[in-house]
Amino acid sequence: MSGTTPNDNYEHARDLAEQALEALDKGDEAQADALLAKAKKLDKSAVVELVEELEEDAGSDPAAAKRAGG
């Protein structure tokens, strides 16, 4: 057994997804894709929840998407 818990996988996946967003912000799409693939493999729900949070934040502040490069 690897000693990791589902919560560890969730947290690591979320960290990877956040790193992917940073890579996208820097224009490194290949790195972002690789990080997202790893994150989804660990815990897809972490990636989905991060996206949902970002959509909610952008909805409450429409200018946020522009500031984030969207």
N, C-alpha and C positions, 0 to 999 in steps of 0.2 A: 504494500500500500504506500502511496506517495506521501501521505501525511497532510495533504491539503484538504480543506473543507469546501463545500459549495460556496460559502461566503468568501473564502480566499480567492476562488476562481472568479466570482462576481467582481470583487474589488480589483483584481488584476486585469480582468477584461475591461472594466471601466477605465482604469488607468491607461490601458493601451488605446482605447477609443479616444480618450482625451489627447493622447500623444498624436493620434492620427489627425485630429482636428488641427493641432499645432503644425503638423507637417503640411497639411493642406493650406494653412494660412501662409506658410513659407513657399508655397508653390511646388512642393515635392509630392506629386500625386502617387508616384510609385511607392514611396515610403508609407504614405497614408493608406494605400490599398493593402499593403503587406501587414500593417498594424491592425487594420480592421479585420482582415482575414483571421489573424491570430485571436483577436478579441472575440469574434463570433464563434470560433472553435471552442474557446474557454467557456463563454457564457453569453449566448446571443441576447438574452433578456437584458443584460447590462447595457449593451449597445442600443437596443430598442428604447430603453428607459432614458438614456442620455439624449437620444434624438428627440424623444417626446418632450423632455425638459427644455431643450433648445427651442423647439417649436412653440412651447408655451411662453418662454421668455421673449421670443420674437413677436408673438402675438400681443403681449402686454406692452411691448416697446417696438413698434414697427421700424424704427431707425436702427435697432440692434442688428438686424440682418445686414444692413448696409455697412455698419461699423465692423461686422464680423467678416466682411468680404463677400456676403451673399448677395 
